Structure formats: structure tokens, C-alpha cells
Amino acid sequence: MIQFDRQIIQSDDTFALSTDTLFLAYFARVRRRSKQKIVDFCSGNGALPLLLSSWTAAPIFGVEIQEDLADMSRRSVQLNGLGEQIQIITANIRVIENYFQRESMDLITCNPPYFKVYPDSWINPNDKKALARHELTMTLEDIFAKAFYLLKDRGRLCVVHRPERLTELIVNGSKYHLVPKRIRLVYPKPNKSSNMVLIDFIKNGKEKGLDILPPLYVYQEDGSYSLEVQGYLDGTCR
């Protein structure tokens, strides 16, 4: 059970707060001071902006294409009295230029749809979950193109994704002058293959200095949460 000091409105028809989002929030390393601007791409029900608001006074924007999810986010923001800090925008990130000025953000977080769409792809019949899971309205490259537009020089893009797309992540980063500086692989438990990767890119960063962080294990061999993940879940790790 995730101990969340914010109230969040969720629905059984959509993806709820997940460990992907939780790990990304801790990985992003936000600063407490307010002199920075943060935007969360593919914001879903707004869980990540709500998490980050516990640790920083910075203004946070969530961008979500699905109106019902964006509406849940706005209601959660109001429920927690965070209307002056968090703003939710209903939009496709492909048209982000309509909402923000060039080079206006310090940090972008993104927990995007993980899967490309192929002719033989199985698509969830639940449209809301299909949009959250598959690249139906955006692509991986869109994330990097819009991050390059939005980020200030030396601004950061933090992404959670699948390890099988690590090559694409790095190639797209290179194309848009976003240099990977920290990478952390997440494993279900020791002796299992990684099923998640966290990457921190810096716009116009130096090529040297990539830090491959220690692995993050979700579970111990006996099936209980690892000490680090337990700290995330009960809020004692920050």
C-alpha cells in the first residue's frame, strides 16, 4: 500500500497510481525552492504532480490528452488545496507550443505510453487504458522534440520506460541534444531481468559523466518489498 499524503481521485476504468510513477517521482530529484518550473507530460490522473508538490514549492504543470483524466487531476488538485501550485492542461504534447513559451521549463517528467503500435498489436478495448499504454496519439520521439523546445539550457528530462526501448531513448536524446546523465534499471527481484528503466537527460549536457546507478530491486527473494521500495511506499525514504 502506498502511503500518499495527498488525496487522489482515481477510477477503475483508468490506470491508477503505480510504482512506475512513484519511482519516477523519487528519481527526478526536485529542488525545494520555487524558482523553477516543472511540467509532467502524459500526466494521467495527476499523481506525479501531486507527489512532487509534497517536496517542492515550484509551480507544476500536468499535460494530459484525456479529458476525463485531466478532470480527475483538477479535482484532486482542488481537493488538496493546491490550485495555486498545480495547473492541469488538457492537450496532446504534440501541440505544447500553444501553451508554453520556448525554453521556459527547468524539469520535465514523463511516464509515457510504453508500446509502439504494430499491425498485429493487441490494443486494450478500454480506450482510456489503450491511450495510456500504446503510442496512439504520440510517439517516443515527440517527447524529446517537445522537451528540446520547452527546456532551458541545462534543463532536465526524466523518463521512466521499458528497457527494450533503451536504445531508442538514447538515440532520440542525441537527436535533440538531450544527453543521458543518470540511468537506473529496476528489477522485480534479484536474478530477474529488468522490466523498467529510469533515465535523466540534460539539455546540451556534456557527453562525459554518465552515471549508471545501482539497481533498484522491487522485491526481496522472499516476496517482501526491498527496504528502499518500502521506504518509498511508506514515505520515509525522502
Buried (B, 14 or more C-beta within 10 A) or exposed (E): EBEBEBEBBBEEEBBEBBBBBBBBBBBBEBBEEEEBBBBBBBBBBBBBBBBBBBBBBBBBBBBBBBEBBBBBBBBBBEBBEBEEBBBBBBBBBBEBEEBBEEEBBBBBBBBBBBBEEEEEEEBEEEEBBBBBBBBBBBBBBBBBBBBBBBBBEEBBBBBBBBBEBBEBBBEBBBEBBBBBBBBBBBBEBEEEEBBBBBBBBBBEBEEEEBEEEEEBBBBBEEEEBBEBBEBBBEEEEE
